[in-house]
Amino acid sequence: MSTVMITGAGSGIGQALAAEADRHGHDLILVGRRAEPLRDTAGRLSRPARIIDADITTAEGRARICTETDRLDILINNAGQVPAGALADLDDATIAAAIAVNVAAPISLTRDLLPLLTTARGQVVNMGSVFGDIGFPFFTAYSATKFALRGFSEALRREVAPQGIAVTYIAPRATHTPAMDSFHALVGPMAMSADTPEAVARHAWAAIAARRRDSYPPTRERLFVALQRLRPRMIDRALTRLARDPQVIAAARDLTT
């Protein structure tokens, strides 16, 4: 039985990851900014879970998490934001918040918890996105943060391997969560397919349990990632067509007006 910490555990993929971890018999530490959603997640589990309501983007919040954690086998950096819209319409605060939550916080929290993970010869799981391999128009800031998280995962994997720590990067496609509200207007015009949080969690836990280096959805998006790496100009043409589509442009503008 492992002790698993999940950030952003109050809703969406985080809540589904907690339910799946509970099904596998793990002890859970649920982390998020607000206690009430965490209590809702805890109430859905078959065993008691620890709740830490703390802001992972602050040193004070991370210090509280470390103080209240005495054992840790698996850290799941799941908390995130999905800024969407034309780059010209994204303000500084939106960009800074995305970088703080999606990039700086998981790097800093992982650093702070490394002593416990080293003792356990544990595992870091970073919840990325297919958009961390394929840069989508009108998701420039989000794609940038997920590319960064993927790079962090790769570098960290090599750095902590001598300590017996595994690093797993999970890259789901679009998922039906509250975060999807921030870009829902683009789903139709961009013909996006989306999974349920439960399906993402099941697929993620298969990779986590096997301590795999990464995991991509078992759908057409896996092919798109391969094409992005082998034939990037093919993906360029397809996504540039989307960026020229009047319906897509109108939907992107609606997100920031």
Disulfide bonds with the S-S distance in Angstrom:
none
